Each structure stands twice: as C-alpha cells, then as structure tokens.
Amino acid sequence: MGTSCKPRAWRRALCALAVLAALTDPASAQQIVPANFFALIPADPGGRMAVSADTMVFNANTETVIASGNVGIFFQGYRATADQAIYYQRTDRVELVGNVALIDPEGVEYIADRVELTDSFKRGFLEALTVAFPDGSRFSAAETSFDEGVERVYTEGLYAPCGECIGTHAGTIGWTVKAARIVTDETEQTIYFEAPTLALLGVPVLWLPWLTVPSDGELELPIYSYDEQRGHGLSFPLFRQRVAGGTLLLTPTVFSRQGLMLGARFTGATGPVSYSVETSGIYQLDPGAYTGLAERRFRGAVQTSGTFEPTEDWTLGWSYTAFTDPGFLPDYDIDDGTKRNEVYAEYLTAQSWANIRFRQYVPLGSKSTRWASWDEYEAAQDRQAFVAPFAEGEHVVDLGAGSGEVIFSGTMTGIARGLDHESGVFDGEQYAYGYAGNAWHLSGEAGWTETWIAPGGVTVSPYAGGRLDLAYYDGGSSAAGAPGEETRFTATPIAALDVRYPLLAKAEGVATTIEPVGQLVYRGSGESVVGIVNNDAQSLVLDGSNIFSFNRWSGADRQDTGLRANLGVQSQTQFDNGAWINTVIGQSFHLAGENGYTQTDGSTAGIGSGLDRDASYIVAAVEGGFTPYLTGGFGVQYDPETGTVPSLDARARSTWNDFTVAATYSYEAENAALGVEDYREDVGVEVTVPLFDYWSLTAGTRYDLRESELIRTAAALEYDDDYLAFGLGARADGPPEAWADDFAVEFKLILRTGARDEIVDFGYSWDDE
C-alpha cells in the first residue's frame, strides 16, 4: 500500500538521514576524503513527504508506527528505502532496519544495515555504514555515531577512492586509508585519525599512531631526501592542528649531516582575508659543507602571501620572502629561482579589468649558485628591476547590435634598476636585458571594432583607434649603446582590417572548412621603441600562433609600425571516423613606413625573427589526429629568399593496445645576429611497452644529430591503475662514457581520488649533486 503524510517524526527521521547526503562534495580534491564529508545535520526544512510501504501498522498499545516491506521515503529530492521502518512515539525514536539506503539529489548512495535515531534525533547510531559516491569511491564504517554540532565518531573507518578496488584481472588496485577510529569535530573543523594506515595495492605501507587533518586539508606524507651537503633526510609533515581560526602544520626534518630543521606553515582566513605564513630554520651541525653566504650556523626563511577581497569585484594581495641567506631555500629544496615581493590589487567585471602591482624581484638561485658575499648578492639583485608600479587595464563599451564596441586599454610601468643587466655580445654589439636607472612608461589605447558578415559568408572586421605613449628614462646607464636622459611622447593612429572567407567542402566521410585570411594593419608612428628602454617586450617568435596578429610584441615598450599585410589560409578537416587535421600557413609583408622589427633597443628583440625585412618567413603549422592510433603535428619556418628552413619542430605519437611510441624532431639554423654560430638538430624517441596488468616499461633517448652523440637516455618501470601510480626510473645525460658523471635515479608516487584528482604527487631524484 502507499500513503502520503506529513508527520513531524518522519520529517525528522529523513533530516537525520540527510546528514549522510551532506557528507561529501564528490568534485572536491586535495584531501583524504572529499570536503565537508562530516557536515552538520541539516535544519528541519519542512515540506511534504511521501512514505510508501507494503503494510503500515499503527499500534496504540506500544505507541509505535511500523512500515514494512519495500519502505520508501521521498522528500525534496532524497530517496530512502529500507525493509522496515519503526517509529517509537514514547521515546521519540526512529529505527530503519534492513538494507537501509539513501540516494541524495546528487546521486550519492548511502547504505547501512540499521539506522537508529534517538534523543529528538540529535544523536544517532549507524551500523555497517557504506557510502558510495557517483565517482566510484566508497567510505565505510563498522559503527557510526554522531552528535549534532559537536562530533562524529566512525569506528573502523575506511576510505577507498577505487570503490571495491578490484582490477580488471581480479587483483587489488588503488589505495585506501583505514583507521581504528575517525573522530570529526565540527567546531574545530578537524578530522582526527586514530592509528591510520595507508595501504597501496592492499598492502599497508605507512602506519601512524595518529593523524590530525583539517576537514579541508591536504594529505601530506613523510619525505625522504638526500644530497651531499645535507646528508640523508626524513621529514614528518604530520603535526597539524587548528589554531586561532587557522591551520598550523609543523614539519620536523632530520638530516644526518646537518641536524634538525623545523618547518611551520600557518594558513588562515578572517572574513574576506585569506593568508599563509611559512617558515623554516636549522642550526647546521656542519656549516663547512657549504661555501659563501651559506657557510653559517643558523639558516632560515619566512614566506608569506595572502589575499583580501573587500568586494566581489576587487582582490588585494601580497607576497613576501625573507631569509638569512639567499641560498637557504634552494639548498633545502624549499624553493628556488626568482621570487617576487609584491603587493597588488585586481579588479574584474564583465566589462572591465584592472591590475596594479608594486614588485621587487628576489633572486634565490639554485644549488649550483653560490654568492661569496652580500655585496655580490646585492649586485645580482640590483640587476633585477624594482617595479613601482606596474598597472594595466581594459574597459569595453558595447554600442549595441550592429554598432560594434569600443575598447579602452592602458598600461603604466615604473622601473628602477641599480645595475645594467647585460646579456652578451653578438656580432660585435653589446645587448642587455635592462639598463640601470629609472624609467617610466605610460600608454593608452582606444579603438572601435565590429564584425560584419557580408553576402556570400565573407567576414569583415574593421578596427580604428589610436595609441598615446609618454616615456621617460633618466639615462642612468653608462653601457655602450644605452640611451641618454630622454622624454618621449608619441601618438600612433591605428587602423586594421581583417577579412576572412570560410569555405565549406564536403565529401563522403569528410568535411573541410578552408578559410583564407587577409589582414591590413597600419600603425602610423615612426617609433617602435616607444618605451625608450625595452623592459617588457623582449620575447618574439614568428609562428602559426601569431601570424594573424595585429601587434606581436609581448609588452608595451615596443609596437608594430608602418603598414603591414598578413596573408594566409587556415583550415579544419574532420573525418567521420574521428580523425582530424588543422592547418595554418601564412606570411607577413611590410608594405610602407618604418618597420618596427628593424629598430634596435639594446635587446635582441626582433633580431633574426624573419619580420625584420619586407617579406617575412613563411610559417606553417599542422596538428591532427590522423587515425585513432596516431596524433602529431609540426611547425616550420621557411625563408623564401634563401630557400632554407630556419626552424622546424615535429612530433608524433602512436598508441595501440597500451603500446605507445612517441617521436620528436627539432632543428634550429645558425643565427649570426644572435651569436648562434652552429645549427642545432636533435631527435628523440620514447617507447612504452605494457607488461602485465597495470605495469609498463618506458624507455627513451634524445640524440644530437649534429654532434652524433646521445643527449639524454632514460628508462622507468611504472605502475598506474588510475588511482595509484608509482615508478622507479633512471636517466643519464650525455654519451655513455659520461654517464658515470651525470646519472640519476628517480622515484614518483601519485595518489588520485575517484574523480581522478591528484592529492599526492611526489617525486624525487637521486643524483650526483
């Protein structure tokens, strides 16, 4: 029979059951179990509920209501089923017995043998709970109790992202985390694991007496490391606690040669402010293992970053790094390269965006970089620019249907550099990444654009606008070729026209769209180096990705000038069997006015790019999936004046029944203007052979065709079942006779969730350094 009712007890029962539906967000990543796994019981939402059963008996003597046989409860998108449901009116208790299951609106299924809810449903008890998520992962517990707003206790809890963890050949796959008890505190938003065990392929590999993880915390494992200066090291990132509204992670690391290093990371949020502070320090037992500034007893560093979101549109933030010596972070594998101390503000809406930053570059170097003194380090830092400020923005005004839009954009950059940052001497000229002194550059551009579709399908997109630049440089550099003190104002009228004529060709089993493209771009200024000194536009490679660009410079300090035409064709071909090919080919022509790519600015930008003449290189690119088993492509530059190929890159990959062969080829011709006297040509190949189940062997090499010698050789034995991946490999650089001097052994471990999000991606390399 079936009946519809709205009793208060049944509604409470379902609300208590609904706690299971709030246990998880299946899309979450970066933790042992999904975020909000242990959420509060939802408030009584009210509303009508449908209850159905084969029989429903009201017993006045025992004051019970018993629904038996195919019991179903349907309420606001939730579906609960059981063999029997009993409501005890005297004690205000509900019991669901036998094959209890709940499916929430997201499709997450919760299964238990028995559910008993007591004490006005604030406390409950679930036996043999199993939660099955849509992504295939499962959480189970032999016994579960919960206290609304306080804590949950799961006895013999087990999380398995691989579900039943049975592979295609009936073997155990993936990884699991099991604990004697899992206690969650909603007030502290913390999960306590008592005696947790991490098992890989069903084999326990890591046991801990306890583990504390915030409900939104990442899983971190002990890490082993080694290098000659530190010795053997083992870190324990396991001591995590909620403190002052944030999360504190303490990580002690013991090094056999240098002693104990203490690390701490605090992350917190207060209203719209989110921040982190990370610090580490060590009292080195053997400071003589290092040289220069690193040869000291105490070494340490502090790094902090954060954001502040006062409104929906604005984000403010900062980052800062300080240290006892610049080599500490790379020496202890914490950080390397160049860091940025900065404060910034960002603004973003549907029509506008803006970004302003004050930035200092902080060189850390690498393990091979050693500064002998602070004067030497400060000289390296003085060669880096201090940016105060860097600002850019854009605003779009939609003029309505058929009228186009107006785009306003601008940049402002202030640069202070203590020393020249020289890059080298090529073809008798000294080039520099940046000149000492102070420079300012303000630029603003406004333009109108629209897209019209003419009869026959021709697409016409005009652009009309202008750009203003105001630049100043104080002439602080004494380098040969550096400009003197100068103030420059330029006004650049801009007009462009983009015309495309897409043509569709169909044949049996294939469809191709061919689109001839023609562009005319005019920039009326005779000044290409509008910033006087070039700090932000030093990267330029002509290829298929930018052949149809109005301005190819990466920054505001340079711009295209004169009248230029870009001509070419691009096409997309789709086959019914799933194969596809995309191609582009084009050439750029300088027709009149000043060619901005021929002007020198102290950097190597534009030199030897193929754009520094009336007719550029012809560039082409092809990408495709040519069969279900073969993908690849190539990009090429062709010089029509000499009939030579300045550069060519090609790649192909074939996969069939888990066998994979990948090959690459790269060629770069000599370029005397950049000091490149010899061509570079190398080829690489990598082969993956499946062994059994989820195991494979990968081997590869790269070979220098010009020098006729190996560049790198590597091999690895790997396991990957989509949830767990690990491997052990070796690599060697150079020819075989040099392998003893440059040989490394590498290990990796990856753990993935049911949604295939990586929560652990650990790799380590043992080499001769």
Protein Blocks (a to p, Z undefined) as FASTA:
>chain_A
ZZddddfklmmmmmmmmmmmmmpcfkbghifbdghklccddddeejadddddfbdcddfk
lopacdeehiacdeehiacddfbdcddfklopacdeehiacddfkopacddfbdcdeehh
laccdehiacddfkopacddfbdcddehiaccdehiacdfklnopafkopaehjddddfb
dcddfklopacdehiacdeehiafbdcfbdcddfkbccddddddddfknopaddddfbcc
deehiacdddddddfknopaddddddddehjbccdddddddddfblmlpgcjllcfbdcd
ddddddddfbfkbccdddddddfbfklmmmnombgcjdddddddddddfkbccddddddd
ddebjmklccfbfklmmmmmmmpccddddddddddddebehkapadddddddddddfbdc
dfbjeehiacdfbdcddddddddddddddddddehhiacdddddddddddddehlafbeh
iacdddddddddddddddddddddddehiacdddddddddddfbfbfblnopacklmbcc
ddfklmmcfblcfbfkbccedjddddddddddddfkopacdddddddddfbdjdfklpce
hiaghianlpacfbdcddddddddfbfkbgcdddddddfknopafbacddddddeehiac
ddddddddddfknopabdcddddddddddfbhjbccdddddddfklopafbdcdddddde
hjaccddddddedjfklmmmoccdddddddddfkopafbdcdddddfZZ
